[in-house]
Amino acid sequence: MNSEALRQTPLHEQHVEAGAKLAPFAGWEMPVSYEGIREEHSAVRTHVGMFDVSHMGEVEIEGPGALALLQRLLSNDVARLEVGGAQYSCLCAEDGGVLDDLFAYRLGGDRYLLVTNAANHESDLGWIGRHSREVDVSVRDVADRYAMLAVQGPHARAVLERALRLELPPRMHAAAVGIGRRPAIACGTGYTGEDGAELLVDPEVAPAIWAELLDAGVVPCGLGARDTLRLEVCYPLHGNELSPQRNPIEAGLGWCCAEETGFIGSGPIAAARREGTAERLVALRIEGAGIPRAGNPVLHEGEPVGEVSSGTYAPSLEIGAGMAYVRSDLAEPGTEIEIDVRGKRRPARIASRPLYEKRS
Amino acid sequence: MPEANYPDDLRYHDQHDWARIEGDLAVFGITWYAQDSLGEVVFFDPPEAGTTIQKDTSYAEVESVKAVSDVVAPLSGEIVEVNDALQDSPERINEDPYGEGWLVKVRLTAPAEADALLGAAEYRKLLENG
């Protein structure tokens, strides 16, 4: 893909001005890092950082049939979602494979907002559209209506409330707020394992909000740190841990599947829960030198038993770590394995999830 | 990280490696451009002393948080020394790529190969032309 074909977020100029390293991601030109992944990672763990995640997609679903449609499409029990609530779900195919993972926010009585992964946004829209034909509901692609900022870290709430004079909803809740005299949605969610909020704002005021938060000492962070942060707390990434070839059970996402609602894919998912799966997603840590990378084979007693789905140098652990799919009988934390890192066998162990746990 | 610089006393390989040649010995490392593109180096996987390496082929890897990069030998020879300090402080490759961030010392087996390497001005031109 040439660079002309890449889409730019409403904050593109701010990234260039800040000297960000930009790279293509899911059809977008996105900041990977500014000052360095480790610094940005540590800012989020200890203070507060902000991410431009405007590449994420938004779909609004509204109408008398909204709940029934979402209950059919999403793995979680959407009926339990209260107005102002947020809920994580998988969007599954008939065979239980994961088409996307997303947050659903209930903005009003029969009005919901889904935040999709950039790479899946168009196909999600197609899937939702195909299943909403007979339903009294309107499905709107509202991705262009929002810029999205994730402000994360132990000081995120305090800084947001002071700098933007916001009253933030609690964790796993969403609220309509005003930012820069424009309507916005503040969500108590994130992808870092830290407290914070995700703000869906008018693209026109996004640069002013970014500048205000910079002035307040919030550290700009790129997708590089976003990935190391999410990996340390073992949040799955669609395309790595999740795919149409994997069901939520083997990915350890049984907690967001309510098969009794009869959602699309619930049959095979119920069977996977009942009968177990051949492989399971695990966390792993390298014991000494070496950094696991996606695609590296996992070995047990010299035999291939799985594959690394995501691997990185983990800045908070100061060691190579990641996630992998391995044979289910080897998924127990503590199990000794080896990772074949480009021909070198690196001793490693299955670790308990999350890899990084905040000391409270 | 320091500003971009390419010392005049070094010879450069177009895969962004440098060689400081002294007789039939040479010290190898990666250029400012290479470390800047890679980002913070968190791991250097060195070859062992005694290993024979071949010009234009990979002899080691440097890794940043997100990426792995092959290190290409600018000249052929036998490794006589490895910068062991990089085991504990790989960030020296970023901080001082031509000094404390050197990678290996090599006894050259074909010193005449150096004629094919670039001078600092030529290497800078290569970077400018992308």
Interface residues (C-beta under 8 A of the other chain):
Chain A: K21 V32 S33 G36 I37 R38 G224 D227 T228 A289 G290 I291 R293 T312 Y313 P315 G320 R342 K344
Chain B: G39 E40 V42 F43 D45 E61 E63 S64 V65 K66 V68
